[in-house]
């Protein structure tokens, strides 16, 4: 953590990409927050031979929510950051055209 570099950027997004990003983040949060109560309620209210199904469904929701949040935790994935420049992946060409030209 001490050797990591970071930079703060203001990223302009079109409405459709911003909405997709927000929706997937909220989906991950809802899956994670609903997984534990689902396991408790399902395990307590279902017959004993179906308790494993309720717990398995909760674990799958927990895993899916964690994956959603991990994948959509940031808009751009940094590949290299030096003192003056950051290099990122997961960038579409339309977004790159919105940025100012790189200084020579």
VMD Tcl script that draws the C-alpha trace (Angstrom):
set ca {
  {0.00 0.00 0.00}
  {2.87 2.39 0.70}
  {4.32 1.97 -2.79}
  {1.09 2.41 -4.69}
  {0.60 5.50 -6.78}
  {-2.80 7.03 -7.30}
  {-4.36 9.89 -9.15}
  {-7.75 11.54 -8.99}
  {-9.55 12.11 -12.25}
  {-12.86 13.61 -13.24}
  {-14.22 11.33 -15.92}
  {-16.99 12.53 -18.23}
  {-19.43 9.73 -19.03}
  {-22.42 9.63 -21.30}
  {-25.75 9.00 -19.62}
  {-26.02 5.38 -20.79}
  {-22.57 4.38 -19.50}
  {-23.06 6.21 -16.22}
  {-26.43 4.52 -15.71}
  {-24.94 1.09 -16.48}
  {-22.08 1.69 -14.04}
  {-24.44 2.82 -11.26}
  {-26.88 -0.03 -11.88}
  {-24.19 -2.70 -11.67}
  {-22.70 -1.19 -8.52}
  {-26.15 -1.06 -6.86}
  {-26.84 -4.62 -7.99}
  {-23.68 -5.79 -6.26}
  {-24.56 -3.93 -3.07}
  {-28.10 -5.33 -3.04}
  {-26.92 -8.88 -3.69}
  {-24.41 -8.73 -0.85}
  {-26.75 -7.04 1.60}
  {-29.59 -9.46 0.83}
  {-27.54 -12.65 0.88}
  {-27.14 -13.05 4.65}
  {-30.79 -12.31 5.55}
  {-31.88 -14.70 2.78}
  {-29.74 -17.48 4.25}
  {-31.09 -16.85 7.75}
  {-34.76 -16.58 6.77}
  {-34.57 -19.40 4.24}
  {-32.72 -21.68 6.62}
  {-35.15 -20.97 9.45}
  {-38.42 -21.17 7.52}
  {-37.80 -23.98 5.01}
  {-37.96 -27.66 5.90}
  {-34.66 -29.15 7.00}
  {-34.04 -31.02 3.74}
  {-34.23 -27.68 1.82}
  {-31.98 -25.71 4.19}
  {-28.94 -26.42 2.00}
  {-30.71 -24.89 -1.00}
  {-31.36 -21.64 0.91}
  {-27.77 -21.43 2.13}
  {-26.39 -22.25 -1.34}
  {-28.57 -19.56 -2.95}
  {-27.33 -17.04 -0.38}
  {-23.71 -17.97 -1.00}
  {-24.21 -17.65 -4.76}
  {-25.77 -14.20 -4.27}
  {-22.87 -13.21 -2.02}
  {-20.35 -14.37 -4.62}
  {-22.20 -12.65 -7.49}
  {-22.43 -9.39 -5.55}
  {-18.73 -9.51 -4.68}
  {-17.81 -10.11 -8.31}
  {-20.05 -7.24 -9.42}
  {-18.41 -4.85 -6.97}
  {-14.89 -6.04 -7.79}
  {-15.39 -5.64 -11.54}
  {-17.17 -2.30 -11.28}
  {-15.23 -0.79 -8.38}
  {-13.60 1.69 -10.72}
  {-14.43 2.93 -14.18}
  {-10.92 2.63 -15.53}
  {-8.35 -0.02 -14.66}
  {-4.89 1.52 -14.15}
  {-2.05 -0.34 -15.83}
  {0.75 2.12 -15.04}
  {0.99 5.47 -13.26}
  {4.16 7.56 -13.28}
  {4.79 11.08 -12.00}
  {2.98 12.82 -14.85}
  {0.89 10.30 -16.74}
  {-1.54 7.48 -16.07}
  {-2.15 4.57 -18.44}
  {-5.47 2.77 -18.23}
  {-7.31 -0.15 -19.77}
  {-11.08 -0.63 -20.34}
  {-11.35 2.59 -22.32}
  {-13.49 2.82 -25.44}
  {-12.37 4.91 -28.44}
  {-15.37 7.24 -28.10}
  {-14.21 8.21 -24.61}
  {-10.64 8.79 -25.81}
  {-11.86 11.27 -28.43}
  {-13.32 13.41 -25.62}
  {-9.92 13.86 -23.95}
  {-7.42 16.60 -24.87}
  {-4.49 15.49 -27.03}
  {-1.44 14.05 -25.30}
  {1.36 16.66 -25.06}
  {4.48 15.80 -27.04}
}
mol new
graphics top color blue
foreach p $ca { graphics top sphere $p radius 0.5 }
foreach p [lrange $ca 0 end-1] q [lrange $ca 1 end] { graphics top cylinder $p $q radius 0.2 }
display resetview
